[in-house]
Amino acid sequence: MTAETQSPYAVDALDRQLMQYLVDDARIPVEELGRRLGLAPTAVEQRIAKLERIGIIKAYRAVVDPYLYSLYFFENGPLGPGRR
């Protein structure tokens, strides 16, 4: 199958590499991803958009340390510092 007839849902080796970088660090700049993959930043953005569109990338999430979060919340209250 050529690039012109390739399915819009096709995922290639670069997509898989891109996904691994995003799994490791979803905040990595597009420019850095492009450098690592040997692609222009716009090409990386297009690939990310495709992966989002076809549902492979569902969301971006923050992983919060529950212990540290609870310490902060207990110290500062739900309304912020000094507002209990």
N, C-alpha and C positions, 0 to 999 in steps of 0.2 A: 504494500500500500504506500503510495507516495504522500508527501506532505500535503499536496493539494486535495487528495481524496481521503485523508486521514480523518477518522471520526473526531468530532469535537469533544468526545469523552475519553479519547486515548490518553494514556499516561505513559510517559517514557522515562528513561533512566534519569534525565535531568529533573523531571518532576519528583521522582522518588528521592533524589538527593536533596532537592529543595525542601521537601516535606520533612526529611530528617533534620535539616538545619532548623526548621521552624519548631519541630518538636523539642529540640534541645534548647532553643532560645527564640521564642516568638517575637521578641523585641529587636532582633537583629536588623540593622538598617538594610534597606533594599540595595544600596550601593555595595555594602559588604557581601550580601548574597550574590550580587552580580559578579563581584571580583572572584569569589570562591567558585562560582559556576562557569565563569568565562562568558557571561552574558551582559548585555546592556541593562541598566536598571529598568527601562521600560519593558524589556522582554521578561524580566523577573516579575514585574507588576502584572503583566498579562497572564503569566503562568499562575500566579497566586489568584487572580480573579477567576481563571478557569477552574482551579481547584475548589474555590468557594462556590462557584456557579453549579458545578456538578455534584457538590455535596461532600467532597472528601474533607475539606476544611469546613468544620461546622461552627467553630467559635474560637475566640481567643480569651484565655482566662488568666487571672492572677491566682497564684498559689499562696495562700496566707497561712502563716504559722499560727495555729489557734491559741497557743500559750501566749505568745507575744501580743497577739491581737487582744486577748482577754485582759492582759496587763494594761495595755493602753486604754481599753474601754473602761476598765475599772478606775483607772487613775483620772481620766478626763471626762467620764460620763458620756451619755448619748448626745449631749448638746455641745460638747467641746470643753476646753479647759475652764474650770471655775464656774460652770453653769450646770448645776445639778438640780 
